[in-house]
Amino acid sequence: MRQITELQLTDGSIFRRGEHAPHRTIQTGSQSDIPVIVRGFEDTGGRIEVQCSKGYHLVFPASRIARLVVSTNA
């Protein structure tokens, strides 16, 4: 089974499973940073969804993705 373990966007932001999302990924209305941990990734065909802690989900179109790291579980 293949699973995405890392996602790099065209702006240089890197999301890794089990690590904190980049600073300022999710903010409050008053511009305060909400720290979240990347829980997983889902390829939805043309887009990648990043599942984060605290119930947040981020969706990036293929045009914003520079690199994916995929691992295989044998």
Buried (B, 14 or more C-beta within 10 A) or exposed (E): EEBBBBBBBEEEBBBBBEEBBBEEBBEEEEEEEBEBBBBEBEBEEEBBBBBBEEEBEBEBEEEBBEEEBEEEEE
